[in-house]
Amino acid sequence: MATPTPSVAPAPSPVAAAAAAAAAAAVAPPQADKTLLVKQLPPSLTKAQLEEACSALGPVKWCFVVTEKAAAGEQPKSRGFGYVQ
């Protein structure tokens, strides 16, 4: 009797994950001057990737990814959330 092998879905890209998080946060129609808190962002996500993902939902005035303080010469690491307006 053969044992069925479980199927494993590929991990989503950081941009796709950010787009999904932004879409989940944008329950109401976007309005001018509303700031969205976007959670569960991957640690490798950059500001440019977040802006690209959110611009698919509408115009983006500004956005930023909250990062941890980094030691000299190191790249700051995302804390997993950010803001988009």
VEXBA-470639 format. One record per residue: residue number from 1; residue in three letters; x, y, z of N, C-alpha, C in turn. Coordinates in nm, 2 decimals. Atoms other than C-alpha are relative to their C-alpha. Layout:
<recs>
  resi  resn     npx     npy     npz    capx    capy    capz     cpx     cpy     cpz
   NUM   ALA       X       Y       Z       X       Y       Z       X       Y       Z
...
</recs>
This chain:
<recs>
  resi  resn     npx     npy     npz    capx    capy    capz     cpx     cpy     cpz
     1   MET    0.09   -0.12    0.00    0.00    0.00    0.00    0.09    0.12    0.00
     2   ALA   -0.08   -0.12    0.02    0.15    0.33   -0.11   -0.05    0.11    0.10
     3   THR    0.04   -0.10   -0.09    0.16    0.61    0.14    0.00    0.13   -0.08
     4   PRO    0.00   -0.12    0.07    0.05    0.94    0.00    0.09    0.10    0.05
     5   THR   -0.10   -0.11   -0.05    0.31    1.22    0.01   -0.08    0.13    0.01
     6   PRO    0.07   -0.13   -0.01    0.19    1.55    0.14    0.06    0.10   -0.10
     7   SER   -0.05   -0.10    0.10    0.21    1.83   -0.11    0.04    0.13    0.09
     8   VAL   -0.05   -0.12   -0.07    0.41    2.14    0.01   -0.01    0.11   -0.10
     9   ALA    0.01   -0.12    0.08    0.33    2.48   -0.13    0.13    0.08    0.00
    10   PRO   -0.12   -0.08   -0.01    0.62    2.70   -0.23   -0.02    0.12    0.09
    11   ALA    0.01   -0.12   -0.08    0.70    2.99    0.00   -0.03    0.12   -0.08
    12   PRO    0.02   -0.12    0.08    0.56    3.32   -0.12    0.12    0.09    0.00
    13   SER   -0.11   -0.10    0.00    0.80    3.59   -0.23   -0.03    0.11    0.10
    14   PRO    0.02   -0.11   -0.09    0.85    3.89    0.00   -0.10    0.10   -0.05
    15   VAL    0.09   -0.09    0.06    0.66    4.11   -0.24   -0.14   -0.05    0.00
    16   ALA    0.13    0.06   -0.01    0.37    3.87   -0.26   -0.06    0.00    0.14
    17   ALA    0.04    0.00   -0.14    0.36    3.84    0.12   -0.04    0.14    0.04
    18   ALA    0.03   -0.14   -0.03    0.36    4.22    0.15   -0.13    0.04   -0.06
    19   ALA    0.12   -0.03    0.07    0.08    4.25   -0.10   -0.12   -0.06    0.07
    20   ALA    0.11    0.07   -0.07   -0.13    3.99    0.08   -0.03    0.07    0.13
    21   ALA    0.02   -0.07   -0.12   -0.07    4.17    0.41   -0.07    0.14   -0.02
    22   ALA    0.06   -0.13    0.03   -0.16    4.51    0.26   -0.15   -0.02   -0.04
    23   ALA    0.14    0.02    0.04   -0.47    4.37    0.10   -0.09   -0.04    0.12
    24   ALA    0.07    0.04   -0.12   -0.58    4.22    0.43   -0.03    0.12    0.09
    25   ALA    0.01   -0.12   -0.09   -0.52    4.55    0.61   -0.10    0.10   -0.07
    26   ALA    0.09   -0.10    0.07   -0.72    4.75    0.34   -0.14   -0.05   -0.01
    27   VAL    0.13    0.05    0.00   -1.06    4.63    0.44   -0.10    0.11   -0.06
    28   ALA    0.08   -0.11    0.05   -1.22    4.97    0.38    0.06    0.06   -0.12
    29   PRO   -0.06   -0.06    0.12   -1.18    5.15    0.05    0.10    0.11    0.04
    30   PRO   -0.10   -0.09   -0.04   -0.87    5.36    0.06   -0.05    0.15   -0.01
    31   GLN    0.04   -0.14   -0.01   -0.92    5.73    0.15    0.13    0.08    0.01
    32   ALA   -0.12   -0.09   -0.01   -0.68    6.02    0.13    0.04    0.02    0.15
    33   ASP   -0.05   -0.02   -0.13   -0.46    6.07    0.43   -0.03   -0.10    0.11
    34   LYS    0.02    0.11   -0.09   -0.53    5.73    0.59    0.13   -0.08    0.00
    35   THR   -0.12    0.07   -0.02   -0.23    5.55    0.73   -0.04   -0.15    0.04
    36   LEU    0.03    0.14   -0.03   -0.24    5.17    0.72    0.12   -0.06    0.07
    37   LEU   -0.10    0.08   -0.06   -0.04    4.95    0.96    0.00   -0.14   -0.07
    38   VAL   -0.01    0.12    0.07    0.08    4.65    0.77    0.09   -0.10    0.08
    39   LYS   -0.07    0.09   -0.09    0.18    4.35    0.98    0.05   -0.13   -0.07
    40   GLN   -0.04    0.13    0.05    0.35    4.01    0.93    0.08    0.01   -0.13
    41   LEU   -0.09   -0.02    0.12    0.61    4.14    0.68    0.12   -0.09    0.02
    42   PRO   -0.12    0.08   -0.02    0.90    3.91    0.61    0.13    0.09    0.04
    43   PRO   -0.12   -0.08   -0.05    1.24    4.02    0.77    0.08    0.05   -0.12
    44   SER   -0.08   -0.05    0.11    1.40    4.06    0.42   -0.07    0.11   -0.08
    45   LEU    0.08   -0.09    0.08    1.13    4.30    0.29    0.06    0.14    0.01
    46   THR   -0.05   -0.14    0.00    1.26    4.65    0.19   -0.11    0.10   -0.03
    47   LYS    0.10   -0.11    0.03    1.08    4.98    0.16   -0.05    0.00   -0.14
    48   ALA    0.03    0.00    0.15    1.09    4.96   -0.22   -0.10   -0.11   -0.03
    49   GLN    0.09    0.11    0.03    0.92    4.62   -0.22   -0.13    0.02    0.06
    50   LEU    0.13   -0.03   -0.06    0.65    4.73    0.02   -0.07    0.11   -0.08
    51   GLU    0.06   -0.10    0.08    0.58    5.04   -0.19   -0.05   -0.06   -0.13
    52   GLU    0.04    0.06    0.12    0.57    4.83   -0.50   -0.13   -0.09    0.02
    53   ALA    0.12    0.09   -0.02    0.32    4.58   -0.35   -0.12    0.08    0.03
    54   CYS    0.12   -0.08   -0.03    0.09    4.85   -0.21   -0.04    0.09   -0.11
    55   SER    0.05   -0.08    0.12    0.09    5.06   -0.53   -0.09   -0.07   -0.09
    56   ALA    0.09    0.08    0.08   -0.10    4.78   -0.69   -0.14    0.02    0.05
    57   LEU    0.13   -0.02   -0.06   -0.39    4.87   -0.45   -0.05    0.14   -0.02
    58   GLY    0.04   -0.14    0.01   -0.38    5.25   -0.51    0.13    0.08    0.01
    59   PRO   -0.12   -0.09   -0.01   -0.15    5.55   -0.50    0.06    0.00    0.14
    60   VAL   -0.07    0.00   -0.13    0.11    5.55   -0.22    0.08    0.14    0.01
    61   LYS   -0.07   -0.13   -0.03    0.22    5.89   -0.07    0.14   -0.03    0.06
    62   TRP   -0.12    0.04   -0.06    0.48    5.73    0.15   -0.02   -0.13    0.07
    63   CYS    0.00    0.12   -0.08    0.57    5.41    0.33    0.14   -0.02    0.06
    64   PHE   -0.12    0.04   -0.06    0.83    5.27    0.56   -0.01   -0.13    0.07
    65   VAL    0.00    0.13   -0.08    0.93    4.94    0.72    0.08    0.03    0.12
    66   VAL   -0.07   -0.03   -0.13    1.02    4.96    1.09    0.11   -0.11    0.01
    67   THR   -0.11    0.08   -0.02    1.36    4.82    1.15    0.07    0.00    0.13
    68   GLU   -0.08    0.00   -0.12    1.58    4.72    1.44    0.13    0.08   -0.02
    69   LYS   -0.13   -0.07    0.01    1.89    4.92    1.52    0.11   -0.10   -0.04
    70   ALA   -0.11    0.09    0.05    2.19    4.78    1.34    0.13    0.05    0.04
    71   ALA   -0.14   -0.03   -0.03    2.55    4.77    1.44    0.07    0.06   -0.12
    72   ALA   -0.07   -0.07    0.11    2.80    4.97    1.23    0.03   -0.10   -0.11
    73   GLY   -0.04    0.08    0.11    2.84    4.82    0.89   -0.10   -0.12   -0.03
    74   GLU    0.09    0.11    0.02    2.54    4.58    0.92   -0.13    0.06   -0.06
    75   GLN    0.13   -0.04    0.06    2.21    4.60    0.73   -0.11   -0.01    0.11
    76   PRO    0.11    0.01   -0.10    1.91    4.68    0.95   -0.10   -0.11   -0.03
    77   LYS    0.09    0.11    0.02    1.66    4.40    1.00   -0.14    0.04    0.02
    78   SER    0.14   -0.03   -0.01    1.29    4.44    0.95   -0.06   -0.05    0.13
    79   ARG    0.06    0.05   -0.12    1.08    4.41    1.27   -0.14   -0.07   -0.03
    80   GLY    0.12    0.08    0.04    0.79    4.26    1.07   -0.12    0.09   -0.02
    81   PHE    0.12   -0.08    0.03    0.56    4.56    1.03    0.05    0.14   -0.06
    82   GLY   -0.03   -0.12    0.06    0.54    4.89    0.85   -0.13    0.09   -0.02
    83   TYR    0.11   -0.09    0.02    0.32    5.19    0.76   -0.01    0.05   -0.14
    84   VAL    0.02   -0.05    0.14    0.17    5.30    0.43   -0.11    0.11    0.00
    85   GLN    0.11   -0.10    0.02   -0.02    5.61    0.33   -0.01    0.03   -0.14
</recs>
